[in-house]
Amino acid sequence: MIMSMHFTSFCAFIISTLGFLLHQAHLIPTLLCLEGMMLSLFVALSMWSIQLEVSSFMLAPMLMLTFSACEAGMGLSLLVASSWTHGSSHLQNLNLLQC
């Protein structure tokens, strides 16, 4: 049971990473792939702390989930700012040197 959960979270991380690398046309799918990577890492870290049965490791998944929420908020604010300034969410239109 535990090994299948680790395998599932590993496969979810790999699929999200491939999606992040292959589909970089818009900002929204890129942010969704980053969220998928963070959630798969959260599941793996939670399963690891449950498997070790040590109470001091239970804080690590919550900290990771907090950082993931902050990353999602920052990504959405960048999406709104780029839509206002550039008029679209295409990543090819964004030039960091002109912002």
LOROLO-169402 format. One record per residue: residue number from 1; residue in three letters; chain; y, x, z of N, C-alpha, C in turn. Coordinates in steps of 0.02 Angstrom, whole numbers, plus 32768, in hexadecimal, padded with zeros to 4 digits. Layout:
<pts>
NUM, ALA, A, Y, X, Z, Y, X, Z, Y, X, Z
...
</pts>
This chain:
<pts>
1, MET, A, 7FC5, 8029, 8000, 8000, 8000, 8000, 803F, 802B, 8000
2, ILE, A, 8041, 805C, 802C, 807B, 8087, 8031, 8083, 80B2, 7FF2
3, MET, A, 804C, 80CA, 7FD8, 8050, 80F4, 7F9C, 8068, 80CC, 7F60
4, SER, A, 8055, 808D, 7F5C, 806D, 8064, 7F24, 80B7, 8057, 7F2B
5, MET, A, 80D1, 804F, 7F68, 8119, 8046, 7F72, 813F, 8084, 7F5F
6, HIS, A, 8124, 80BF, 7F71, 8145, 80FE, 7F5D, 8144, 8105, 7F11
7, PHE, A, 810D, 80F4, 7EF2, 8109, 80F9, 7EAA, 8139, 80C8, 7E88
8, THR, A, 8140, 808C, 7EA4, 816D, 805B, 7E88, 81B5, 8071, 7E8E
9, SER, A, 81C9, 808C, 7EC7, 820E, 80A4, 7ECF, 821B, 80E1, 7EA3
10, PHE, A, 81E8, 810C, 7E99, 81F0, 8146, 7E6D, 81F8, 812E, 7E24
11, CYS, A, 81D1, 80FE, 7E0F, 81D7, 80E3, 7DCB, 821B, 80C1, 7DC1
12, ALA, A, 8233, 809D, 7DF3, 8275, 807D, 7DEF, 82AC, 80B1, 7DE9
13, PHE, A, 82A5, 80E8, 7E0D, 82D7, 811E, 7E09, 82D6, 813D, 7DC3
14, ILE, A, 829B, 814A, 7DA8, 8296, 8169, 7D66, 82B1, 813A, 7D30
15, ILE, A, 82A2, 80FA, 7D34, 82BB, 80CA, 7D02, 8307, 80C5, 7D06
16, SER, A, 8322, 80C4, 7D42, 836B, 80C2, 7D4A, 838C, 8101, 7D30
17, THR, A, 836C, 813A, 7D3C, 8388, 8179, 7D23, 8387, 817B, 7CD7
18, LEU, A, 8350, 8164, 7CB9, 834D, 8161, 7C70, 8381, 8131, 7C54
19, GLY, A, 838A, 80F8, 7C75, 83BD, 80CA, 7C60, 8403, 80E7, 7C65
20, PHE, A, 840E, 810E, 7C99, 844F, 812F, 7CA2, 845B, 8163, 7C6C
21, LEU, A, 8427, 8188, 7C59, 842F, 81BC, 7C27, 8433, 81A2, 7BE0
22, LEU, A, 8410, 816B, 7BD2, 840B, 8153, 7B8D, 843F, 811F, 7B7A
23, HIS, A, 8456, 80F7, 7BA9, 8483, 80C0, 7B9A, 84C6, 80CB, 7BBA
24, GLN, A, 84F0, 80F3, 7B9A, 8531, 8102, 7BB7, 856A, 80E8, 7B8A
25, ALA, A, 8561, 80AC, 7B6F, 8595, 8090, 7B44, 85CB, 806E, 7B6E
26, HIS, A, 85B8, 8047, 7BA0, 85E7, 8022, 7BCA, 85E2, 803B, 7C11
27, LEU, A, 8615, 802C, 7C37, 8617, 8041, 7C7D, 85EA, 8016, 7CA9
28, ILE, A, 85E4, 7FD6, 7C99, 85BD, 7FA9, 7CC4, 8572, 7FBB, 7CC5
29, PRO, A, 8550, 7FC6, 7C8C, 8509, 7FDB, 7C91, 84FF, 801E, 7CB2
30, THR, A, 8530, 804A, 7CAB, 852C, 808B, 7CCC, 852F, 8082, 7D18
31, LEU, A, 855C, 8057, 7D2F, 8561, 804A, 7D77, 8522, 8027, 7D91
32, LEU, A, 8506, 7FFA, 7D69, 84C9, 7FD8, 7D7E, 848E, 8008, 7D83
33, CYS, A, 848B, 8038, 7D56, 8455, 806A, 7D5B, 845E, 8096, 7D98
34, LEU, A, 849C, 80A7, 7DA9, 84A9, 80CD, 7DE6, 8495, 80A5, 7E24
35, GLU, A, 84A3, 8064, 7E23, 848F, 8039, 7E5B, 8443, 8035, 7E60
36, GLY, A, 8421, 8031, 7E27, 83D8, 8030, 7E28, 83BB, 8070, 7E45
37, MET, A, 83DA, 80A9, 7E34, 83C4, 80E8, 7E50, 83CD, 80EA, 7E9C
38, MET, A, 8406, 80D2, 7EB2, 8413, 80D3, 7EFA, 83E5, 80A3, 7F20
39, LEU, A, 83D7, 8069, 7F03, 83AA, 803A, 7F25, 8362, 8053, 7F27
40, SER, A, 834C, 8074, 7EF2, 8308, 8090, 7EF3, 8304, 80C9, 7F26
41, LEU, A, 8338, 80F1, 7F2D, 8339, 8124, 7F61, 833A, 8106, 7FA7
42, PHE, A, 835E, 80CD, 7FAE, 835F, 80AA, 7FEE, 831A, 8091, 8001
43, VAL, A, 82F6, 8074, 7FD1, 82B2, 805B, 7FDF, 8284, 8095, 7FF1
44, ALA, A, 8289, 80CC, 7FCB, 825E, 8106, 7FDA, 826D, 8123, 801F
45, LEU, A, 82AD, 8128, 8030, 82BF, 8143, 8071, 82AB, 8115, 80A9
46, SER, A, 82B0, 80D4, 809E, 8299, 80A3, 80D0, 824D, 80A8, 80DA
47, MET, A, 8228, 80AC, 80A4, 81DF, 80B2, 80AA, 81CB, 80F3, 80CC
48, TRP, A, 81F1, 8128, 80BF, 81E2, 8169, 80DF, 81EE, 8165, 812A
49, SER, A, 8225, 8145, 813E, 8233, 8140, 8186, 8202, 8111, 81A9
50, ILE, A, 81EB, 80DD, 8186, 81B8, 80B0, 81A4, 8175, 80D4, 81AA
51, GLN, A, 8166, 80FC, 8177, 8126, 8120, 8177, 8124, 8154, 81AF
52, LEU, A, 815C, 8176, 81BD, 815D, 81A9, 81F1, 8160, 818B, 8238
53, GLU, A, 8178, 814C, 823D, 817C, 8129, 827D, 81A5, 814F, 82B1
54, VAL, A, 81DC, 816C, 829B, 820A, 818F, 82C8, 824B, 8168, 82C7
55, SER, A, 8263, 8155, 8301, 829F, 812A, 8304, 82DE, 814E, 82EF
56, SER, A, 82E0, 8191, 82F3, 831D, 81B5, 82DF, 8327, 81B5, 8293
57, PHE, A, 82F3, 81A9, 826C, 82F9, 81A8, 8223, 830E, 8163, 8209
58, MET, A, 8313, 8131, 8235, 8325, 80ED, 821F, 836E, 80E8, 820D
59, LEU, A, 8398, 8116, 8222, 83DF, 8114, 8213, 83ED, 812B, 81CC
60, ALA, A, 83C4, 8156, 81B0, 83D0, 8173, 816E, 83D2, 813E, 8136
61, PRO, A, 83A5, 810D, 8133, 83AC, 80DA, 80FE, 83EC, 80B1, 8104
62, MET, A, 8402, 80A3, 8141, 843F, 807C, 8149, 847C, 80A3, 8133
63, LEU, A, 847D, 80E4, 8141, 84B4, 810E, 8129, 84B4, 8112, 80DD
64, MET, A, 847A, 8117, 80BF, 8476, 8119, 8076, 848C, 80D7, 8058
65, LEU, A, 847A, 80A0, 8076, 848F, 805E, 805E, 84DB, 8056, 8064
66, THR, A, 84F8, 8072, 8098, 8541, 8070, 80A1, 8563, 8098, 806B
67, PHE, A, 854A, 80D4, 805C, 8567, 80FC, 8027, 855E, 80DC, 7FE3
68, SER, A, 8527, 80B9, 7FDA, 851B, 8095, 7F9B, 854D, 805D, 7F92
69, ALA, A, 855D, 803A, 7FC8, 858F, 8004, 7FC3, 85D4, 8021, 7FB5
70, CYS, A, 85E4, 805A, 7FD2, 8624, 807A, 7FC3, 8626, 8091, 7F7B
71, GLU, A, 85EF, 80AB, 7F61, 85EC, 80C0, 7F1B, 85F4, 8086, 7EEC
72, ALA, A, 85D7, 804D, 7EFD, 85DD, 8011, 7ED4, 8625, 7FF8, 7ED4
73, GLY, A, 8645, 7FF8, 7F0C, 868B, 7FE3, 7F10, 86B9, 8011, 7EE8
74, MET, A, 86AC, 8052, 7EED, 86D4, 8082, 7EC6, 86C9, 8079, 7E7B
75, GLY, A, 868B, 806D, 7E68, 867C, 8063, 7E21, 869C, 8024, 7E05
76, LEU, A, 869B, 7FEF, 7E2C, 86BB, 7FB1, 7E15, 8707, 7FB8, 7E12
77, SER, A, 8724, 7FDD, 7E40, 876C, 7FE8, 7E3C, 877E, 8013, 7DFF
78, LEU, A, 8754, 8044, 7DEF, 875F, 806B, 7DB2, 8757, 8041, 7D74
79, LEU, A, 8729, 8012, 7D75, 871F, 7FE4, 7D3D, 875D, 7FB9, 7D32
80, VAL, A, 8777, 7F9E, 7D68, 87B3, 7F74, 7D62, 87EF, 7F9D, 7D4B
81, ALA, A, 87F7, 7FD9, 7D67, 8830, 8003, 7D53, 882B, 8019, 7D0A
82, SER, A, 87EF, 802A, 7CF3, 87E8, 803F, 7CAD, 87F0, 8004, 7C7E
83, SER, A, 87DC, 7FC8, 7C93, 87E6, 7F8D, 7C69, 8830, 7F7C, 7C63
84, TRP, A, 8855, 7F85, 7C99, 889C, 7F77, 7C97, 88C1, 7FAA, 7C6C
85, THR, A, 88B0, 7FEA, 7C73, 88D6, 801D, 7C4F, 88C0, 8026, 7C07
86, HIS, A, 887F, 8022, 7BFA, 8866, 802F, 7BB6, 8853, 7FF0, 7B90
87, GLY, A, 884C, 7FB9, 7BB1, 883D, 7F7A, 7B8F, 87F3, 7F6D, 7B84
88, SER, A, 87C7, 7F9B, 7B94, 877F, 7F90, 7B8B, 875A, 7FBC, 7BBD
89, SER, A, 8718, 7FB1, 7BC1, 86EE, 7FD9, 7BEE, 86C3, 800A, 7BC8
90, HIS, A, 86D4, 8018, 7B88, 86AE, 804A, 7B61, 86BB, 808F, 7B7E
91, LEU, A, 8686, 80B4, 7B89, 868E, 80F7, 7BA5, 86A8, 8128, 7B72
92, GLN, A, 86A1, 8119, 7B32, 86BB, 8146, 7AFE, 8707, 8144, 7AFA
93, ASN, A, 8724, 810C, 7B0E, 876D, 8105, 7B0C, 878F, 8128, 7B46
94, LEU, A, 876A, 8137, 7B7A, 8787, 8156, 7BB4, 878C, 81A1, 7BAA
95, ASN, A, 87C7, 81BB, 7BB0, 87D2, 8203, 7BAE, 87F2, 8217, 7BEF
96, LEU, A, 87D0, 823E, 7C17, 87EA, 824E, 7C59, 8828, 827A, 7C56
97, LEU, A, 8832, 829D, 7C1F, 886D, 82C7, 7C1A, 88AD, 829E, 7C0E
98, GLN, A, 88A6, 8261, 7BF4, 88E0, 8237, 7BE6, 88F0, 8207, 7C1E
99, CYS, A, 88C3, 81FE, 7C4E, 88CE, 81CD, 7C84, 8902, 81E5, 7CB5
</pts>
